[in-house]
Amino acid sequence: MTATLHICRHCDSLITDPDDGVLVTHEHGNNGPGWDIYAHREHAHLVQPDPQLMHLLLRIRLAKAARST
């Protein structure tokens, strides 16, 4: 049986040691269950939220605030 390979979200390199990979988040998919996001143990605290997602959430909150006033 083959092991599942993961890519570090922070440095984009292959995580070769299964004990070194840390699950940092889960991204939902539009047409399916989505996927898990991994990082090297030493990079886990450096992983930031997706900037496009944060921009979209900010626009939604601003639009809701504008409608409520």
C-alpha positions, 0 to 999 in steps of 0.5 A: 500500500502506498502512503498519501503524499502531502504538500506543505502550504507554507513552503510548497515542498513535499512532506516526506516524513508522515510524522512531520506533517500537521493538519492545519485546516480544511478547505471546503469544495464546491462540488465535493467534500473538499480537502485537508491542508497540511504543513511541516510541523515547524511551518504550521504556525506560519500558515495564514488564511487564504487572502482571497477568502479573507477579501471576499469575507470582508466584502460580504461583511461591508455589504451587510453593514451598508444594508443595515444602516 
